[in-house]
Amino acid sequence: MSKLKTHRGASKRFKKTGSGYKRKSAYKSHILTKMTTKRKRQLRGTSLVHPSDVPAVKRMLRDA
């Protein structure tokens, strides 16, 4: 049987850490001119994937 492939989109969005999976905040890619500085500042950095979404992310990454 062939090897299972990693979901390429998920591999670019999530990173495995010791405590779970790291993800970037949404709404921080383009059309930022209308957004307030406070909002952009609060969207900086990363957070962990919600526990209910972890099985789906784990399946997409195949624990790579």
C-alpha positions in Angstrom: 0.0 0.0 0.0 1.3 3.5 -0.9 2.1 6.2 1.7 -0.6 8.6 2.8 -0.2 12.1 1.5 -0.3 15.2 3.7 -3.0 17.8 3.0 -0.8 20.5 1.4 -3.1 23.4 2.3 -3.1 22.3 6.0 0.6 21.8 6.1 1.1 25.5 5.1 -1.4 26.7 7.8 -0.8 24.5 10.9 2.4 23.7 12.8 2.6 20.9 15.4 3.9 22.1 18.8 4.3 20.3 22.2 0.9 21.5 23.4 -1.1 21.1 20.2 -1.3 22.7 16.8 -0.4 26.4 16.1 -2.4 28.6 13.8 -2.4 32.2 12.5 -5.3 34.6 13.1 -7.8 35.1 10.2 -8.5 38.5 8.5 -4.9 39.6 8.4 -3.9 39.0 4.8 -5.2 41.9 2.7 -7.5 44.9 2.6 -6.0 46.1 5.9 -6.4 49.9 5.1 -10.0 50.0 6.4 -9.1 48.1 9.6 -8.2 50.0 12.7 -4.6 49.7 14.1 -6.0 48.2 17.3 -7.7 45.4 15.4 -4.6 44.6 13.4 -2.5 44.6 16.5 -4.9 42.2 18.2 -4.8 39.8 15.2 -1.0 39.5 15.4 0.7 36.4 16.7 -0.5 32.8 16.8 -2.9 30.7 18.9 -3.7 27.0 19.3 -6.3 25.1 17.3 -9.5 24.5 19.3 -9.7 21.0 20.8 -12.8 20.2 18.8 -10.9 20.9 15.5 -7.7 19.0 16.5 -8.8 15.6 15.1 -9.5 17.1 11.7 -6.2 18.9 11.6 -4.4 15.8 12.8 -6.0 13.7 10.1 -5.0 16.3 7.4 -1.4 16.4 8.6 -1.1 12.7 9.2 1.2 13.5 12.1 3.9 14.7 9.8 
